């Protein structure tokens, strides 16, 4: 059962990159930026169980295939985030679960999922030090970004994902 009808306005929740099948684009090139609004022009299935939508992004001048999990209704309020799934991040201070430090600045983790509906700020499921943690956006930096201050001394209590 398809979630979106033909003509529906939808928003893409992650950057859409060329997987090698988009004419005239380089593999890995960003085709459409996350948060962009487009219109469903057609839909079909992939591997008999995944609904794929042909979405026209007028501002980008492109029609791209999007899986259902990559789309939300356009009218849903959009919360812009700094990171997206698969981004490599590091904590800005030591992270602790139940008082035990589980990750320190400089440790590199991977964003597994974006949690846009968290209050008071977006958060992420991050795979760090062999654990999946829920980390607020303000506690993360891009992996390799210079860290300053007392990052090695400060500890932030978080929870397992």
Buried (B, 14 or more C-beta within 10 A) or exposed (E): EBBBEEEBEBBBBBBBBBEEEBEEBEEEEEBBEBBBBBBBEEBEEEEEEEBBBBBBBEEBEBBBBBEBEBBBEBEEEBBEBBBBBEBEBBBBBBBBBEEEEBBBBEBBBBBBBBBBEBEEEBBBBBBBBEBBBBBBBEBBBEBEEEBEEEBEEEEBEBEEB
